[in-house]
Amino acid sequence: MNRRPVIRQIPDFPGRTIVISDLHANDHLFTALLEKCQYSPGEDRLILLGDLVEKGSENLQLLHHIMELSKRPEVYALMGNCDFVAKNVLFSYRSEFLRSVLLERKASLIHEMAAACHIPPLDEKTDMDVYTRTLRQNFLDELCFLNDLPHALTTPAIIYAHSGIDNEKTIASDFRYVMTRFRFEEEPKAFVHTLVVGHMPVSEYCDRIADFRPRFDGLKNIISIDGGNSVKKAGQLNALLIEQTPEGPIYSTEYVDDLDKVRVLRTTSPSNPDPFYLTWHDGEVEILEARPGVSLVYSPHLNRTFEIDNVFLSQGNGSNYTNYEMPLSEGETVSLVNVYGNKAQIKKNGCLGWTYAENLELTDEQLARPVDLR
């Protein structure tokens, strides 16, 4: 298999460009975001930064939607690491690895294709050659569409890639390094071109207040836009809007999420002298004193000792926990993430925090939901 990245050069675009990343088989949110951005086919350029499928439940629906949109010359989609499952099926490539992934991943394009073909559920005894051949016979167009996606787009001023690049001249020597960079924004690289990437939820770069909106690093010239859609409970689907003007590009953002919207019952003004947030990667904590309800822990990453609600402790981690108490105004609407004890995790303007449950208008069903630690 040729492992050099496929790079497509595209010209400057006189109109508006809408960039969306990590759709993860969430077609209804994608549709809602396009409507919120007032996307106009033929007038706007649309760029999708990869991870179109997998992890969500609308794989075929979203893929067919994107295939239809891509018939227009101003619509471009890139390959993300999750989209690579198409190559696994199309070429029977690493079939045993594909089996292991699919047995663990309950929501997948491949499961949806198999169900549409009335193939029995995959198990350890499934003949993978027969399995992949049947999928090719029934979904060749869809598999080829994903297989043929480029890995990067370049314009005179902007480079678009799923997760990152090695350099601006050749992009990378292996497509893997365009699709799977971990926390790329933290690499010691700066660019002349503006580089727009997805792949890594932007909240993973946050230590203080978890912000799921696109991040602009002016020193490195990197814009990271993955809002954690479908992979984080508080995640959202972000859009980066680029408007060309004689003075240069103007950037703005929009987002949508699947969270319940709840009304705020009273105004709060917490002080928040030292807020912090524990990410997936840096959520490791040492339990110093286990207590009912709340325990005392130490975070090596934050180098601090603090109390944490026990519901957020799982296998030595306190990931996606924040002590940031959200300021609220009576009558406004916020997104509900989790309810735990007498508290609720909420999101406001793309940022994660908590408040007392009594400050929100909550239903019995919302109060009874189990906490989701994603």
C-alpha positions as CSV (number, residue, x, y, z in Angstrom):
1,M,0.0,0.0,0.0
2,N,1.3,3.4,-1.0
3,R,1.7,5.3,2.3
4,R,2.5,8.7,1.0
5,P,-0.3,11.2,1.8
6,V,-2.6,12.4,-0.9
7,I,-2.4,16.1,-1.1
8,R,-4.8,18.2,-3.2
9,Q,-4.1,21.8,-4.1
10,I,-7.2,24.0,-4.3
11,P,-7.4,27.7,-5.3
12,D,-8.4,30.6,-3.1
13,F,-12.1,31.0,-2.8
14,P,-13.8,34.4,-3.1
15,G,-16.7,33.5,-0.9
16,R,-17.1,32.1,2.6
17,T,-15.5,28.9,3.7
18,I,-17.1,26.6,6.3
19,V,-14.8,24.1,7.9
20,I,-16.2,21.2,10.0
21,S,-14.3,18.3,11.6
22,D,-15.0,15.0,13.3
23,L,-18.6,14.5,12.3
24,H,-18.4,10.9,13.6
25,A,-21.6,9.7,12.0
26,N,-23.8,12.4,13.5
27,D,-25.9,13.4,10.5
28,H,-28.6,15.3,12.4
29,L,-26.1,17.5,14.1
30,F,-24.3,18.1,10.8
31,T,-27.5,19.1,9.2
32,A,-28.3,21.4,12.1
33,L,-24.9,23.0,12.0
34,L,-25.1,23.7,8.3
35,E,-28.5,25.4,8.9
36,K,-27.1,27.4,11.8
37,C,-24.2,28.6,9.5
38,Q,-26.8,29.3,6.8
39,Y,-24.7,27.2,4.4
40,S,-25.5,28.2,0.8
41,P,-24.4,25.6,-1.8
42,G,-22.6,27.3,-4.7
43,E,-21.9,30.4,-2.7
44,D,-20.0,28.8,0.2
45,R,-17.1,26.5,0.2
46,L,-17.5,23.5,2.5
47,I,-14.5,21.6,3.9
48,L,-14.8,18.5,6.1
49,L,-11.6,17.6,8.0
50,G,-12.1,13.9,8.3
51,D,-13.5,11.3,10.8
52,L,-16.7,11.5,8.9
53,V,-17.8,8.1,10.2
54,E,-17.5,5.7,13.2
55,K,-18.6,6.2,16.9
56,G,-22.0,7.7,16.0
57,S,-25.2,5.9,14.9
58,E,-25.9,7.6,11.5
59,N,-23.0,6.3,9.5
60,L,-24.7,5.4,6.2
61,Q,-27.0,8.3,6.4
62,L,-24.2,10.8,6.9
63,L,-22.0,9.2,4.3
64,H,-24.7,9.4,1.7
65,H,-25.3,13.0,2.7
66,I,-21.6,13.8,2.2
67,M,-21.4,11.9,-1.1
68,E,-24.3,13.9,-2.4
69,L,-22.8,17.2,-1.2
70,S,-19.5,16.3,-2.7
71,K,-20.9,16.3,-6.2
72,R,-20.5,20.1,-6.0
73,P,-17.0,21.4,-7.0
74,E,-16.7,23.6,-3.9
75,V,-17.2,20.8,-1.4
76,Y,-14.1,18.9,-0.1
77,A,-13.9,16.0,2.4
78,L,-10.6,14.7,3.9
79,M,-9.8,11.3,5.3
80,G,-9.5,10.9,9.0
81,N,-8.1,7.9,10.9
82,C,-11.7,6.6,11.6
83,D,-12.5,6.7,7.9
84,F,-9.6,4.2,7.3
85,V,-12.0,1.3,8.0
86,A,-13.1,1.7,4.4
87,K,-9.6,0.7,3.3
88,N,-9.6,-2.3,5.7
89,V,-12.8,-3.6,4.0
90,L,-12.0,-2.6,0.4
91,F,-8.6,-4.3,0.4
92,S,-9.2,-6.9,3.1
93,Y,-6.3,-5.1,4.8
94,R,-5.4,-6.2,8.4
95,S,-8.7,-8.1,8.6
96,E,-8.0,-9.5,12.1
97,F,-7.2,-6.1,13.4
98,L,-10.5,-4.9,11.8
99,R,-12.3,-7.7,13.6
100,S,-10.9,-6.7,17.0
101,V,-11.8,-3.0,16.4
102,L,-15.4,-3.9,15.4
103,L,-15.9,-6.3,18.3
104,E,-15.1,-3.5,20.7
105,R,-16.7,-0.6,18.7
106,K,-20.5,-1.0,18.8
107,A,-21.3,2.0,16.5
108,S,-19.6,1.6,13.2
109,L,-20.2,2.2,9.5
110,I,-19.2,-1.5,9.0
111,H,-21.8,-2.7,11.4
112,E,-24.5,-0.7,9.6
113,M,-23.4,-2.0,6.2
114,A,-23.4,-5.6,7.5
115,A,-26.9,-5.2,9.0
116,A,-28.1,-3.8,5.6
117,C,-26.7,-6.9,3.9
118,H,-28.4,-9.1,6.6
119,I,-24.9,-10.5,7.6
120,P,-25.0,-12.2,11.0
121,P,-23.4,-10.2,13.8
122,L,-19.6,-10.3,13.7
123,D,-17.9,-12.7,16.2
124,E,-14.6,-14.5,16.7
125,K,-15.6,-17.2,14.2
126,T,-16.7,-14.9,11.4
127,D,-14.8,-15.6,8.1
128,M,-13.4,-12.1,7.5
129,D,-12.7,-12.8,3.8
130,V,-16.3,-13.6,3.1
131,Y,-17.5,-10.8,5.4
132,T,-15.4,-8.1,3.6
133,R,-16.2,-9.5,0.2
134,T,-19.9,-9.3,0.9
135,L,-19.6,-5.6,2.0
136,R,-17.7,-4.8,-1.2
137,Q,-20.3,-6.4,-3.3
138,N,-23.0,-4.2,-1.7
139,F,-21.3,-1.0,-0.8
140,L,-18.5,-0.6,-3.3
141,D,-19.3,3.1,-4.2
142,E,-19.4,4.1,-0.5
143,L,-16.1,2.3,0.3
144,C,-14.4,3.8,-2.8
145,F,-15.6,7.3,-1.9
146,L,-13.9,7.1,1.5
147,N,-10.8,5.3,0.2
148,D,-10.2,8.0,-2.4
149,L,-10.4,11.0,0.0
150,P,-7.2,13.1,0.1
151,H,-5.3,13.5,3.3
152,A,-4.6,17.3,3.1
153,L,-5.8,20.3,1.2
154,T,-3.5,23.3,0.5
155,T,-4.4,26.8,-0.6
156,P,-2.0,29.7,-1.1
157,A,-2.6,30.7,2.6
158,I,-4.2,27.8,4.4
159,I,-3.4,24.1,4.9
160,Y,-6.2,21.7,6.0
161,A,-5.4,18.3,7.5
162,H,-7.2,15.9,9.9
163,S,-4.7,15.9,12.8
164,G,-1.5,17.7,11.7
165,I,1.5,17.8,9.4
166,D,5.3,17.4,9.5
167,N,6.1,20.4,7.3
168,E,4.5,22.8,4.8
169,K,6.4,21.6,1.7
170,T,5.8,17.8,1.6
171,I,3.1,17.6,4.4
172,A,4.4,14.2,5.6
173,S,6.1,11.0,4.4
174,D,3.4,8.7,5.7
175,F,-0.4,9.4,5.7
176,R,-0.5,8.1,9.2
177,Y,1.2,11.2,10.5
178,V,-1.4,13.4,8.9
179,M,-4.3,11.4,10.5
180,T,-3.2,10.4,14.0
181,R,-1.1,13.2,15.5
182,F,-1.7,13.3,19.3
183,R,-2.1,16.8,20.8
184,F,-0.5,18.3,17.7
185,E,-0.9,21.8,19.0
186,E,1.7,21.1,21.7
187,E,4.4,20.1,19.2
188,P,7.2,22.6,18.9
189,K,6.2,23.7,15.4
190,A,5.1,27.0,13.9
191,F,3.8,27.6,10.4
192,V,3.8,30.3,7.7
193,H,0.5,28.9,6.3
194,T,-2.4,28.9,8.7
195,L,-3.0,25.3,9.6
196,V,-6.6,24.1,10.4
197,V,-6.8,20.7,12.1
198,G,-9.3,18.5,13.9
199,H,-8.8,15.0,15.5
200,M,-8.0,16.0,19.0
201,P,-10.9,17.4,21.1
202,V,-9.8,21.0,21.9
203,S,-10.8,20.5,25.6
204,E,-7.8,18.2,25.9
205,Y,-5.6,21.3,25.7
206,C,-7.4,22.9,28.7
207,D,-6.1,22.8,32.3
208,R,-8.3,25.5,33.9
209,I,-11.7,26.0,32.2
210,A,-12.7,23.3,29.7
211,D,-13.6,25.1,26.4
212,F,-15.0,23.1,23.5
213,R,-14.9,25.9,21.0
214,P,-12.2,26.2,18.3
215,R,-8.8,27.3,19.5
216,F,-6.6,29.9,17.7
217,D,-2.9,29.7,18.4
218,G,-1.5,32.9,16.8
219,L,2.1,32.1,17.6
220,K,2.1,28.7,15.9
221,N,-0.5,29.7,13.3
222,I,-2.7,26.6,14.2
223,I,-6.5,26.5,14.5
224,S,-7.8,23.4,16.2
225,I,-11.6,22.8,15.8
226,D,-12.6,19.3,17.0
227,G,-15.3,19.9,19.7
228,G,-15.4,16.3,20.9
229,N,-18.6,15.5,19.1
230,S,-19.8,11.9,19.8
231,V,-16.7,11.1,21.9
232,K,-17.3,13.4,24.9
233,K,-20.5,13.8,26.8
234,A,-20.0,17.6,26.8
235,G,-18.8,17.6,23.2
236,Q,-20.1,19.6,20.3
237,L,-19.8,19.9,16.6
238,N,-17.9,23.0,15.6
239,A,-17.7,25.0,12.5
240,L,-15.0,27.5,11.6
241,L,-16.2,30.2,9.2
242,I,-13.6,32.0,7.1
243,E,-14.7,35.2,5.3
244,Q,-12.2,36.7,2.9
245,T,-11.8,40.5,3.0
246,P,-9.3,43.0,1.4
247,E,-7.7,43.3,4.8
248,G,-7.4,39.6,5.3
249,P,-9.5,36.7,6.5
250,I,-12.1,37.1,9.2
251,Y,-12.7,34.1,11.4
252,S,-15.9,33.2,13.3
253,T,-17.3,30.1,14.8
254,E,-20.6,28.3,15.3
255,Y,-21.5,25.0,17.2
256,V,-24.3,22.6,17.9
257,D,-24.6,19.8,20.5
258,D,-27.1,17.1,21.5
259,L,-27.4,18.1,25.1
260,D,-30.7,19.0,26.9
261,K,-31.3,22.7,27.1
262,V,-32.4,23.7,30.6
263,R,-33.6,27.0,32.1
264,V,-31.7,28.8,34.9
265,L,-33.9,29.6,37.9
266,R,-31.6,32.0,39.8
267,T,-28.6,34.2,39.3
268,T,-25.3,33.1,40.8
269,S,-22.0,34.9,41.1
270,P,-19.3,32.4,42.3
271,S,-15.8,33.7,42.8
272,N,-13.8,30.8,41.2
273,P,-10.3,31.9,42.5
274,D,-8.5,28.9,41.0
275,P,-10.5,26.8,38.5
276,F,-9.1,23.6,37.0
277,Y,-10.1,20.8,34.7
278,L,-8.9,17.2,34.4
279,T,-8.6,16.0,30.8
280,W,-8.7,12.4,29.5
281,H,-5.0,12.2,29.1
282,D,-4.0,14.0,32.3
283,G,-6.8,12.7,34.5
284,E,-4.7,10.5,36.7
285,V,-5.1,11.1,40.4
286,E,-3.7,9.6,43.6
287,I,-6.4,9.0,46.3
288,L,-5.0,10.5,49.5
289,E,-8.1,10.0,51.6
290,A,-11.2,8.1,50.5
291,R,-14.4,9.6,52.0
292,P,-18.1,9.1,51.4
293,G,-19.3,11.4,48.6
294,V,-16.1,13.4,48.2
295,S,-12.4,12.2,48.4
296,L,-9.1,14.0,48.8
297,V,-6.8,13.4,45.8
298,Y,-3.5,14.6,44.3
299,S,-3.1,15.3,40.6
300,P,0.5,14.9,39.3
301,H,-0.3,16.8,36.2
302,L,-1.8,19.8,38.0
303,N,0.6,19.4,41.0
304,R,-2.2,20.1,43.4
305,T,-4.3,18.4,46.1
306,F,-8.0,18.9,46.1
307,E,-11.4,17.3,46.8
308,I,-13.3,15.5,44.0
309,D,-16.8,14.1,43.9
310,N,-16.4,10.3,44.0
311,V,-18.7,9.8,41.0
312,F,-15.9,11.2,38.8
313,L,-13.3,8.7,40.1
314,S,-12.8,5.7,37.8
315,Q,-9.8,3.4,37.8
316,G,-7.4,6.0,39.2
317,N,-8.7,8.8,37.0
318,G,-10.8,11.9,37.5
319,S,-11.1,12.8,33.8
320,N,-13.6,15.4,32.7
321,Y,-14.0,16.7,36.2
322,T,-14.0,20.5,36.8
323,N,-14.2,22.6,39.9
324,Y,-15.3,25.7,37.9
325,E,-18.6,26.9,39.3
326,M,-20.5,28.5,36.4
327,P,-21.8,32.0,36.8
328,L,-25.5,32.1,35.8
329,S,-28.2,34.6,35.1
330,E,-31.9,33.9,35.9
331,G,-33.9,33.0,32.8
332,E,-31.0,32.1,30.5
333,T,-30.6,28.6,29.0
334,V,-27.6,26.3,29.5
335,S,-26.8,22.7,28.2
336,L,-27.1,19.9,30.8
337,V,-24.2,17.4,30.9
338,N,-24.5,15.4,34.1
339,V,-26.4,15.6,37.4
340,Y,-24.6,14.2,40.4
341,G,-25.9,14.4,44.0
342,N,-27.1,18.0,44.5
343,K,-24.9,19.3,41.7
344,A,-25.1,19.5,37.9
345,Q,-22.4,19.7,35.2
346,I,-23.5,22.2,32.6
347,K,-22.1,23.9,29.5
348,K,-22.5,27.6,28.6
349,N,-21.1,29.3,25.6
350,G,-19.0,26.2,24.8
351,C,-17.4,26.0,28.3
352,L,-17.9,23.4,31.0
353,G,-18.7,24.1,34.6
354,W,-21.0,23.1,37.4
355,T,-23.8,24.6,39.5
356,Y,-26.2,23.4,42.2
357,A,-29.0,21.4,40.7
358,E,-31.5,23.6,42.5
359,N,-30.4,26.5,40.3
360,L,-31.8,24.7,37.2
361,E,-35.3,23.7,36.0
362,L,-34.7,19.9,35.8
363,T,-37.1,17.0,35.2
364,D,-37.3,13.8,37.2
365,E,-35.9,12.0,34.2
366,Q,-32.9,14.3,34.0
367,L,-32.2,14.0,37.7
368,A,-32.3,10.2,37.5
369,R,-29.8,9.7,34.6
370,P,-26.5,8.0,35.4
371,V,-23.4,10.1,35.2
372,D,-21.5,9.8,31.8
373,L,-17.8,10.2,32.5
374,R,-16.8,10.6,28.8
